[in-house]
Amino acid sequence: MLSVKEKKFIRDWGIQKEGPRWQYYLQYIVAWSTVIFLSLFFLLKLLMADRSMGGWTSFYIVAPLSIVLAALITHLVYQTNEKKLQQILQREEHLN
């Protein structure tokens, strides 16, 4: 028997991954990129003594880095949630 938490996970994950996989990846890569970019940018601004941070050079470093990290995070979350869903469904199948 599925717990309430597992039922909620199955429902929510099903809603999140509706449609093609590339749509999920695009949506979350954009969202994570924004969060990571702003976090890295302001963190570097606080930590570095030179407030100008090299001007555009730092932007050209932080922007691609945030996109790569966002893609990695999105992929890991997708794979982890798919694995969790399969484990829940297999366990439920064995019980029935």
NUNU-651997 format. One line per field, with one value per residue (C-alpha): residue number from 1; residue in three letters; x negated, z, y negated. Coordinates in Angstrom, 1 decimal, always signed. Example, Ala and Ser with C-alpha at 12.3 -4.5 7.8 and 13.67 -1.06 7.14 Angstrom:
2
nr = 1  2
rest = ALA  SER
xx = -12.3  -13.7
zz = +7.8  +7.1
yy = +4.5  +1.1
END
This chain:
96
nr = 1  2  3  4  5  6  7  8  9  10  11  12  13  14  15  16  17  18  19  20  21  22  23  24  25  26  27  28  29  30  31  32  33  34  35  36  37  38  39  40  41  42  43  44  45  46  47  48  49  50  51  52  53  54  55  56  57  58  59  60  61  62  63  64  65  66  67  68  69  70  71  72  73  74  75  76  77  78  79  80  81  82  83  84  85  86  87  88  89  90  91  92  93  94  95  96
rest = MET  LEU  SER  VAL  LYS  GLU  LYS  LYS  PHE  ILE  ARG  ASP  TRP  GLY  ILE  GLN  LYS  GLU  GLY  PRO  ARG  TRP  GLN  TYR  TYR  LEU  GLN  TYR  ILE  VAL  ALA  TRP  SER  THR  VAL  ILE  PHE  LEU  SER  LEU  PHE  PHE  LEU  LEU  LYS  LEU  LEU  MET  ALA  ASP  ARG  SER  MET  GLY  GLY  TRP  THR  SER  PHE  TYR  ILE  VAL  ALA  PRO  LEU  SER  ILE  VAL  LEU  ALA  ALA  LEU  ILE  THR  HIS  LEU  VAL  TYR  GLN  THR  ASN  GLU  LYS  LYS  LEU  GLN  GLN  ILE  LEU  GLN  ARG  GLU  GLU  HIS  LEU  ASN
xx = +0.0  -1.3  -1.7  -0.2  -3.7  -4.3  -0.9  -1.7  -5.1  -3.7  -1.0  -3.4  -6.1  -3.6  -2.5  -6.0  -7.2  -4.1  -5.0  -8.4  -11.5  -13.2  -10.4  -11.1  -14.9  -14.4  -12.1  -14.2  -17.6  -16.3  -15.0  -18.1  -20.4  -18.8  -19.0  -22.6  -23.7  -22.3  -23.6  -27.1  -27.2  -26.2  -28.4  -31.4  -30.5  -30.6  -33.8  -36.0  -37.9  -37.7  -34.0  -34.2  -35.1  -36.7  -33.6  -32.4  -35.0  -33.3  -30.0  -31.4  -32.7  -29.6  -26.9  -28.2  -29.1  -25.5  -24.1  -26.3  -25.5  -21.8  -21.8  -23.7  -21.2  -18.2  -19.5  -20.3  -16.9  -15.1  -17.1  -16.7  -12.9  -12.5  -14.5  -12.3  -9.1  -10.3  -11.2  -7.7  -5.9  -8.0  -7.4  -3.7  -3.6  -5.2  -2.7  +0.3
zz = +0.0  -0.9  +1.7  +1.4  +0.7  -2.1  -3.7  -3.6  -5.1  -8.0  -8.7  -8.5  -10.5  -13.2  -13.5  -13.6  -16.3  -18.6  -22.2  -23.9  -21.8  -23.6  -22.3  -18.8  -19.2  -20.9  -18.2  -15.3  -16.9  -17.4  -13.9  -12.2  -14.4  -13.2  -9.5  -9.8  -11.8  -9.3  -6.4  -7.8  -9.0  -5.6  -3.7  -5.8  -5.3  -1.5  -1.4  -3.9  -2.8  -6.2  -6.6  -10.4  -10.6  -14.0  -15.7  -18.6  -18.0  -14.8  -16.6  -19.4  -16.7  -14.4  -17.1  -18.8  -15.4  -14.2  -17.3  -17.0  -13.3  -14.0  -16.7  -14.3  -11.5  -13.8  -15.1  -11.6  -10.3  -13.3  -13.0  -9.2  -9.4  -12.2  -10.2  -7.1  -9.2  -10.7  -7.2  -5.8  -8.8  -8.6  -4.9  -5.4  -8.3  -6.1  -3.3  -5.7
yy = +0.0  -3.4  -6.0  -9.5  -10.9  -8.4  -9.1  -12.8  -12.2  -10.1  -12.7  -15.7  -14.1  -13.0  -16.6  -18.0  -15.7  -16.0  -16.5  -15.9  -15.6  -18.5  -20.8  -19.8  -20.3  -23.7  -25.0  -23.9  -24.8  -28.3  -28.5  -27.0  -29.1  -32.3  -31.3  -30.1  -33.1  -35.6  -33.6  -33.3  -36.9  -38.3  -35.9  -36.8  -40.5  -40.0  -38.0  -39.8  -42.9  -44.5  -45.4  -45.7  -42.0  -42.4  -43.8  -41.6  -39.0  -37.8  -37.8  -35.6  -33.2  -33.1  -32.9  -29.7  -28.2  -28.7  -27.2  -24.1  -23.7  -24.2  -21.5  -19.1  -19.8  -19.4  -16.1  -14.7  -15.7  -14.1  -10.9  -10.7  -11.2  -8.7  -6.1  -6.8  -6.5  -3.2  -1.8  -2.8  -1.3  +2.0  +2.3  +1.7  +4.2  +6.9  +6.4  +6.8
END
